[in-house]
């Protein structure tokens, strides 16, 4: 069925005037959304626009304070998640709700286990799980493997299989491609097309406008908890119009102007023949003060593992890391931090931030000894310092007493950077720095990274988005299967050339 044909059909879901309040905050101030059977309806908006609250209302996690929800023309309420599931609504959250100690198959059928006479049907469960994983293009994921041992990308696949294991009529996908490589995204889109051709509706949330163009039929835009536009054609609505609707201002996709680094300067970071069995080998590069080096490659190329090894979170089996000419002992985060290295990991919420603590606590986490006097923390000095860095990085909303989890993705990333700046780090390792960051905040992050390099930091950026690497970095390493295939100026590369190097798997 064409997008136009779906647009003329009757709605499966119709939400009008939905309001949700929390103490001191109006998260949704009047949302309208109409979704039709067999369409991909894309939901756009900056972090904090209300997208997450809206999907939790749909999923039965939150009950709206005002408004109406019609399902197939009948007014309904979803007082709990089970009620939404019984109506055929499945939700894939950006923050995966998998149980790490259970197997893949157990996670997929959690809450609706296959059983007979009250006894679990383990073989049938594993066989059905394998069918779903094969449908998603990942037959190599074993149903008997514990989920906690899988990569972030494979955990996302398990979450998709879990959603598909139910008899769904509407599936909500919140940033499903954030940890997938391009081939996995293509497979995801194939599955989405299969679902919609069978009449299933999909609500698709993504910050990547190119994905919206490719997979979407219609678009609804949220801003400040309210619908500002709905029913827009996903393929023909100009990008500039979408961005203006999301942000309230015109934003261009431009990277900060490059100031050429001093190529004669002594390297601040030197990586020499670094290697770990089964992950990467013979990785060598230098980063000078004021320089940004980007690492491009597909998921699984070894990029994140290289950063984690430089940071000491993984122990190098071969090679050396030097900062300012001094060797950093391998396998010690404390010694790497003492040498001036800071890491902003890909999974910032689980690996870098303490979400239940305040913004100020998260900033000062790596610098507490600097505020210690005779074994006591000088809270006044700690707070003043944290406020200074949060202000200089324009963290919003202001106030270091706010709980960390209340900040948007872009502002959470700023807090991670503020931590290392407060610590005095000279080498910054940034793994997917704009993952889950909206288009407005992306330009701020790009400007911030460029400013840090111009202030004398040596910066290494890993990103799955090749245009981001090329637009931000001075020099680029291209990796595949744990090896560096190319190293050279970013200005000499384009996206097609990088992909050609990766797919050929040959040094250039």
C-alpha positions as CSV (number, residue, x, y, z in Angstrom):
1,X,0.0,0.0,0.0
2,X,1.3,3.4,-0.9
3,X,1.9,6.2,1.7
4,X,-0.9,8.1,0.0
5,X,-3.3,5.2,0.3
6,X,-2.5,4.8,4.0
7,X,-3.0,8.5,4.5
8,X,-6.5,8.2,3.3
9,X,-7.4,5.3,5.5
10,X,-9.0,5.3,9.0
11,X,-6.7,5.8,12.0
12,X,-5.7,2.9,14.2
13,X,-4.6,5.3,16.9
14,X,-5.9,8.8,17.5
15,X,-4.6,10.9,20.4
16,X,-6.0,14.4,21.1
17,X,-5.0,17.0,23.7
18,X,-2.9,14.6,25.7
19,X,-1.4,16.2,28.8
20,X,0.9,14.7,31.4
21,X,2.2,16.6,34.4
22,X,4.9,15.7,36.9
23,X,5.7,17.7,40.1
24,X,6.8,21.1,38.8
25,X,6.9,20.0,35.2
26,X,4.4,19.8,32.3
27,X,6.0,17.0,30.2
28,X,3.1,17.0,27.7
29,X,1.1,20.1,27.2
30,X,-1.3,19.1,24.5
31,X,-0.2,16.4,22.1
32,X,-2.2,15.2,19.0
33,X,-1.1,12.1,17.1
34,X,-2.8,10.0,14.5
35,X,-1.3,6.7,13.3
36,X,-2.8,4.6,10.5
37,X,-2.6,0.9,10.0
38,X,0.3,-0.1,7.7
39,X,2.2,3.2,7.9
40,X,5.5,4.3,9.4
41,X,4.7,7.4,11.4
42,X,7.9,9.2,12.4
43,X,8.0,11.2,15.6
44,X,10.5,14.1,15.6
45,X,11.6,16.5,18.3
46,X,14.6,17.7,20.2
47,X,15.6,16.0,23.5
48,X,13.1,17.2,26.1
49,X,10.3,17.7,23.5
50,X,8.2,15.0,25.1
51,X,8.8,12.0,22.9
52,X,9.8,9.6,25.7
53,X,6.8,10.7,27.9
54,X,4.4,10.3,24.9
55,X,5.5,6.7,24.1
56,X,5.4,5.8,27.8
57,X,1.7,7.0,27.8
58,X,1.1,4.8,24.8
59,X,2.9,1.9,26.5
60,X,0.9,2.2,29.7
61,X,3.8,3.3,31.8
62,X,2.2,6.8,32.4
63,X,-1.5,7.6,32.6
64,X,-2.3,11.0,31.0
65,X,-3.9,13.7,33.1
66,X,-6.0,15.1,30.2
67,X,-6.9,14.2,26.7
68,X,-8.3,11.2,24.8
69,X,-6.9,8.1,23.2
70,X,-9.0,6.3,20.6
71,X,-8.0,2.8,19.5
72,X,-9.8,1.6,16.4
73,X,-12.4,4.3,17.0
74,X,-13.0,3.3,20.6
75,X,-11.8,5.4,23.6
76,X,-9.4,3.5,25.7
77,X,-7.0,3.9,28.7
78,X,-3.8,2.0,29.3
79,X,-3.5,1.9,33.1
80,X,-0.5,-0.4,33.0
81,X,1.9,-1.9,30.3
82,X,0.0,-5.2,30.2
83,X,-3.1,-3.3,29.0
84,X,-1.2,-1.8,26.1
85,X,0.2,-5.1,25.2
86,X,-3.2,-6.7,25.2
87,X,-4.3,-4.2,22.7
88,X,-1.4,-5.1,20.4
89,X,1.0,-2.3,21.3
90,X,4.7,-3.3,21.6
91,X,7.5,-0.8,22.6
92,X,11.2,-0.9,22.0
93,X,12.8,1.6,24.3
94,X,16.1,3.3,23.6
95,X,17.3,2.2,27.0
96,X,16.8,-1.5,26.6
97,X,14.7,-3.3,29.3
98,X,16.4,-6.6,29.0
99,X,17.4,-8.9,31.9
100,X,21.1,-9.6,31.6
101,X,21.1,-12.8,33.6
102,X,18.5,-14.4,31.4
103,X,19.1,-16.1,28.0
104,X,18.2,-14.5,24.7
105,X,15.2,-16.8,24.3
106,X,14.0,-16.1,27.9
107,X,14.2,-12.4,27.3
108,X,12.3,-12.6,24.0
109,X,9.4,-14.4,25.6
110,X,9.6,-12.7,29.1
111,X,6.0,-12.1,30.3
112,X,4.4,-14.4,27.8
113,X,6.3,-17.6,28.1
114,X,5.5,-20.6,26.0
115,X,4.2,-23.3,28.2
116,X,2.1,-26.5,28.4
117,X,0.1,-27.6,31.4
118,X,2.0,-24.9,33.4
119,X,5.5,-26.2,32.4
120,X,7.8,-24.1,30.2
121,X,8.4,-25.4,26.7
122,X,12.1,-24.6,26.4
123,X,12.8,-26.2,23.1
124,X,9.8,-24.5,21.4
125,X,10.8,-21.2,23.0
126,X,14.4,-21.5,21.6
127,X,13.2,-22.6,18.2
128,X,10.7,-19.7,17.9
129,X,13.4,-17.3,19.2
130,X,15.8,-18.6,16.5
131,X,13.1,-17.9,13.9
132,X,12.7,-14.3,15.0
133,X,16.5,-13.7,15.1
134,X,16.8,-15.2,11.6
135,X,13.9,-12.9,10.4
136,X,16.0,-10.0,11.7
137,X,19.0,-11.1,9.8
138,X,21.0,-12.4,12.9
139,X,20.8,-16.2,12.9
140,X,24.2,-16.2,14.6
141,X,22.8,-14.9,17.9
142,X,22.3,-18.1,20.0
143,X,18.9,-18.3,21.9
144,X,20.8,-19.9,24.8
145,X,23.3,-17.1,25.3
146,X,22.9,-14.9,28.3
147,X,21.9,-11.4,27.1
148,X,24.5,-9.7,29.4
149,X,27.3,-11.2,27.3
150,X,26.1,-9.6,24.0
151,X,27.2,-6.4,22.4
152,X,25.0,-3.4,22.5
153,X,24.0,-3.9,18.9
154,X,23.0,-7.5,19.4
155,X,21.1,-6.6,22.5
156,X,19.1,-4.2,20.3
157,X,18.4,-7.1,18.0
158,X,17.1,-9.1,20.9
159,X,14.8,-6.2,21.9
160,X,13.4,-6.1,18.4
161,X,12.8,-9.9,18.5
162,X,11.0,-9.4,21.8
163,X,8.6,-6.9,20.3
164,X,8.0,-9.1,17.3
165,X,7.3,-12.1,19.5
166,X,3.8,-10.7,20.3
167,X,0.8,-10.4,18.0
168,X,1.4,-6.7,17.5
169,X,-0.8,-4.1,15.7
170,X,1.4,-1.1,16.6
171,X,5.1,-1.2,17.3
172,X,7.0,1.8,18.8
173,X,10.7,2.0,18.0
174,X,12.7,4.5,20.0
175,X,16.0,5.2,18.3
176,X,16.3,1.6,17.1
177,X,19.3,2.3,14.8
178,X,21.5,4.1,17.4
179,X,23.9,1.1,17.9
180,X,23.5,-0.6,14.5
181,X,25.8,-0.4,11.5
182,X,24.6,0.4,8.0
183,X,24.0,-3.2,7.0
184,X,22.0,-3.8,10.2
185,X,19.9,-0.7,9.6
186,X,19.1,-2.0,6.1
187,X,17.9,-5.3,7.6
188,X,15.9,-3.4,10.2
189,X,14.1,-1.4,7.4
190,X,13.4,-4.6,5.6
191,X,11.6,-5.9,8.7
192,X,9.7,-2.7,9.1
193,X,8.5,-2.9,5.5
194,X,7.4,-6.5,6.1
195,X,5.4,-5.4,9.1
196,X,3.7,-2.5,7.4
197,X,2.9,-4.6,4.3
198,X,1.0,-6.9,6.7
199,X,-0.9,-3.9,8.1
200,X,1.1,-3.3,11.3
201,X,1.6,0.4,12.2
202,X,5.1,1.6,13.3
203,X,5.9,4.7,15.3
204,X,9.5,5.4,14.5
205,X,11.7,7.8,16.5
206,X,15.0,8.9,15.2
207,X,17.3,12.0,15.2
208,X,18.6,10.9,11.8
209,X,16.6,12.7,9.2
210,X,18.0,10.5,6.4
211,X,16.4,7.5,8.0
212,X,13.1,9.4,8.3
213,X,13.3,10.1,4.5
214,X,14.0,6.5,3.7
215,X,11.5,4.6,5.9
216,X,8.9,7.1,6.9
217,X,5.5,7.9,5.5
218,X,4.3,10.7,7.7
219,X,5.8,12.9,10.4
220,X,4.7,14.5,13.6
221,X,6.9,17.1,15.2
222,X,6.9,17.8,19.0
223,X,8.3,20.9,20.7
224,X,8.2,21.7,24.4
225,X,5.7,19.0,25.0
226,X,3.2,19.9,22.3
227,X,2.5,19.0,18.7
228,X,3.7,21.7,16.4
229,X,3.0,19.9,13.1
230,X,1.5,16.5,12.2
231,X,0.8,14.5,9.1
232,X,3.8,15.9,7.2
233,X,5.0,13.9,4.2
234,X,8.2,12.3,5.3
235,X,9.9,12.3,1.9
236,X,8.9,15.7,0.5
237,X,8.9,18.0,3.6
238,X,12.1,20.1,3.3
239,X,14.8,19.4,5.9
240,X,15.0,23.1,6.8
241,X,11.3,23.1,7.6
242,X,11.6,20.0,9.9
243,X,14.6,21.6,11.8
244,X,12.8,24.9,12.2
245,X,9.7,23.1,13.6
246,X,11.8,21.1,16.0
247,X,14.0,24.0,17.3
248,X,12.0,27.1,16.6
249,X,15.0,28.5,14.7
250,X,16.8,27.8,11.4
251,X,19.9,25.5,11.8
252,X,22.2,24.4,9.0
253,X,24.2,21.2,9.0
254,X,27.6,22.8,9.1
255,X,30.6,21.9,11.1
256,X,32.8,24.5,12.9
257,X,35.5,26.2,10.8
258,X,38.8,24.3,11.0
259,X,41.9,25.9,12.2
260,X,44.8,23.9,10.8
261,X,46.8,22.3,13.7
262,X,50.5,22.7,14.0
263,X,51.8,19.6,12.2
264,X,55.3,20.3,13.6
265,X,54.2,20.2,17.2
266,X,55.2,17.3,19.4
267,X,52.4,14.7,19.7
268,X,50.5,14.9,22.9
269,X,49.1,11.3,22.5
270,X,51.1,8.6,20.8
271,X,49.7,5.1,20.2
272,X,52.4,2.6,19.0
273,X,51.5,-0.9,17.6
274,X,48.7,-1.3,20.1
275,X,46.9,-4.7,20.0
276,X,44.6,-7.1,21.8
277,X,44.0,-10.7,20.5
278,X,40.7,-11.0,18.8
279,X,39.9,-7.3,18.9
280,X,42.5,-5.2,17.0
281,X,46.2,-5.2,16.1
282,X,49.0,-3.0,15.1
283,X,47.2,0.3,15.7
284,X,49.5,3.3,15.6
285,X,48.7,7.0,15.4
286,X,49.7,10.4,16.9
287,X,47.5,13.3,18.0
288,X,49.0,16.7,18.4
289,X,47.7,19.5,20.6
290,X,44.9,21.2,18.8
291,X,44.2,18.3,16.6
292,X,41.1,16.1,16.2
293,X,41.7,12.5,14.9
294,X,38.6,10.6,13.8
295,X,38.2,6.9,13.6
296,X,35.7,5.6,11.0
297,X,34.5,2.1,10.5
298,X,31.5,-0.2,10.9
299,X,30.3,-1.6,14.3
300,X,32.7,-4.4,15.2
301,X,35.7,-2.8,13.6
302,X,37.5,-2.5,16.9
303,X,37.2,1.3,17.2
304,X,35.6,1.4,20.7
305,X,38.0,-1.3,21.9
306,X,41.0,0.9,20.9
307,X,39.7,3.9,22.9
308,X,39.0,1.7,26.0
309,X,42.5,0.2,25.8
310,X,44.1,3.7,25.6
311,X,42.0,4.6,28.6
312,X,43.1,1.5,30.5
313,X,39.7,-0.1,30.7
314,X,41.2,-3.0,28.6
315,X,44.7,-4.1,29.1
316,X,46.9,-3.9,26.0
317,X,48.7,-7.1,25.1
318,X,51.1,-5.4,22.7
319,X,52.2,-1.9,22.0
320,X,52.4,1.3,24.1
321,X,50.5,4.5,24.8
322,X,52.4,7.7,25.5
323,X,51.1,11.0,26.8
324,X,53.5,13.9,26.5
325,X,56.3,11.4,25.8
326,X,55.7,9.4,28.9
327,X,54.5,5.8,28.7
328,X,51.1,5.1,30.4
329,X,51.1,1.8,32.2
330,X,48.6,-0.6,30.5
331,X,45.4,-1.8,32.0
332,X,45.0,1.0,34.6
333,X,42.2,3.6,34.4
334,X,43.6,5.4,37.4
335,X,47.0,5.8,35.8
336,X,45.5,6.8,32.4
337,X,43.4,9.5,34.2
338,X,46.5,10.7,36.1
339,X,48.3,11.0,32.8
340,X,45.6,13.3,31.5
341,X,43.4,11.0,29.5
342,X,39.6,11.3,29.7
343,X,37.0,9.0,28.0
344,X,33.4,9.8,27.1
345,X,32.1,6.2,26.3
346,X,29.5,5.2,23.8
347,X,27.1,4.1,26.6
348,X,27.3,7.2,28.7
349,X,24.3,6.5,30.8
350,X,25.5,3.1,32.0
351,X,29.3,3.6,31.8
352,X,30.0,7.3,32.6
353,X,27.1,8.8,34.6
354,X,25.5,8.2,38.0
355,X,21.9,9.0,36.9
356,X,20.5,9.1,40.5
357,X,23.1,11.7,41.6
358,X,23.2,15.4,40.9
359,X,24.8,17.2,38.0
360,X,27.4,18.6,40.3
361,X,28.3,15.2,41.7
362,X,28.8,13.8,38.2
363,X,31.1,16.6,37.2
364,X,33.4,16.3,40.2
365,X,33.5,12.5,40.2
366,X,37.0,12.4,38.8
367,X,38.4,15.3,40.8
368,X,37.3,14.7,44.4
369,X,40.9,14.6,45.8
370,X,41.4,18.1,44.6
371,X,38.6,19.2,46.9
372,X,39.7,17.1,49.9
373,X,41.1,18.7,53.0
374,X,42.3,16.4,55.8
375,X,40.0,13.7,54.6
376,X,36.9,16.0,54.2
377,X,35.4,17.2,51.0
378,X,35.1,21.0,50.7
379,X,31.6,21.0,49.3
380,X,31.6,24.7,48.7
381,X,34.7,24.6,46.5
382,X,33.4,21.5,44.7
383,X,30.1,23.1,44.0
384,X,31.6,26.4,42.8
385,X,33.9,24.6,40.4
386,X,31.1,22.4,39.0
387,X,28.9,25.4,38.5
388,X,31.7,27.2,36.6
389,X,32.2,24.3,34.2
390,X,28.5,23.7,33.7
391,X,28.1,27.4,32.9
392,X,31.0,27.5,30.5
393,X,29.6,24.5,28.6
394,X,26.1,26.1,28.6
395,X,24.5,23.1,30.3
396,X,20.7,23.5,30.3
397,X,18.7,23.7,32.5
398,X,21.0,25.5,34.8
399,X,21.7,24.3,38.3
400,X,24.1,21.6,39.5
401,X,21.6,20.2,42.1
402,X,19.3,18.8,39.4
403,X,19.2,15.0,39.2
404,X,21.4,13.8,36.3
405,X,18.7,11.6,34.7
406,X,16.6,14.7,34.0
407,X,19.0,16.2,31.5
408,X,18.7,15.6,27.7
409,X,21.3,13.5,25.8
410,X,23.2,16.5,24.6
411,X,23.5,18.0,28.0
412,X,24.5,14.7,29.6
413,X,27.3,14.6,27.1
414,X,28.4,18.0,28.1
415,X,28.5,16.9,31.7
416,X,30.9,14.0,30.8
417,X,33.2,16.6,29.0
418,X,32.9,19.0,32.0
419,X,34.2,16.2,34.3
420,X,37.4,15.7,32.3
421,X,37.9,19.4,31.9
422,X,37.7,19.9,35.6
423,X,40.2,17.1,36.0
424,X,42.6,18.9,33.7
425,X,42.6,16.1,31.0
426,X,44.7,17.0,28.0
427,X,43.6,13.9,25.9
428,X,39.9,13.4,25.2
429,X,38.6,10.2,23.8
430,X,35.0,10.6,22.5
431,X,33.1,7.5,21.5
432,X,29.9,8.3,19.5
433,X,29.7,11.8,21.0
434,X,26.4,12.7,19.3
435,X,24.6,9.3,19.8
436,X,21.0,10.1,20.9
437,X,21.6,13.8,20.6
438,X,19.1,15.9,18.6
439,X,20.0,18.1,15.6
440,X,20.0,21.3,17.6
441,X,22.4,20.0,20.3
442,X,24.6,18.3,17.7
443,X,25.9,21.6,16.4
444,X,26.7,22.7,20.0
445,X,28.6,19.5,20.6
446,X,30.6,19.9,17.4
447,X,31.5,23.5,18.3
448,X,32.4,22.4,21.8
449,X,34.7,19.7,20.5
450,X,36.4,22.0,18.1
451,X,36.8,24.7,20.9
452,X,38.4,22.1,23.2
453,X,40.9,21.2,20.5
454,X,41.8,24.8,19.8
455,X,42.4,25.2,23.5
456,X,45.2,22.6,23.2
457,X,43.5,19.3,23.8
458,X,44.3,16.2,21.7
459,X,40.9,14.8,20.7
460,X,40.1,11.3,19.3
461,X,36.5,10.9,17.9
462,X,34.9,7.6,17.1
463,X,31.6,7.8,15.1
464,X,29.5,5.4,13.1
465,X,28.4,8.4,11.0
466,X,31.1,8.9,8.3
467,X,30.0,12.4,7.5
468,X,30.5,13.3,11.1
469,X,34.0,12.0,11.2
470,X,34.9,13.7,8.0
471,X,33.3,17.0,9.0
472,X,34.8,17.2,12.4
473,X,38.3,15.6,12.2
474,X,41.6,16.9,10.9
475,X,42.9,13.4,10.2
476,X,41.0,10.1,9.8
477,X,41.8,6.5,10.5
478,X,39.6,4.0,8.7
479,X,39.3,0.6,10.5
480,X,37.8,-2.7,9.6
481,X,38.2,-6.1,11.3
482,X,40.5,-4.7,13.9
483,X,43.0,-3.2,11.5
484,X,43.8,0.3,10.4
485,X,43.4,0.3,6.6
486,X,43.9,4.0,5.9
487,X,45.2,7.0,7.7
488,X,45.3,10.5,6.2
489,X,43.8,14.0,6.1
490,X,40.1,14.2,6.3
491,X,40.1,16.7,3.4
492,X,41.3,14.0,1.1
493,X,38.4,11.6,1.8
494,X,34.7,11.5,1.1
495,X,32.0,9.1,2.3
496,X,32.2,6.9,-0.8
497,X,36.0,6.6,-0.5
498,X,35.7,5.6,3.1
499,X,33.1,3.0,2.4
500,X,35.1,1.6,-0.5
501,X,38.1,1.2,1.8
502,X,36.0,-0.6,4.4
503,X,34.2,-2.9,2.0
504,X,37.4,-3.8,0.1
505,X,39.1,-4.6,3.4
506,X,42.4,-3.5,2.0
507,X,45.0,-0.9,3.2
508,X,44.9,2.2,1.1
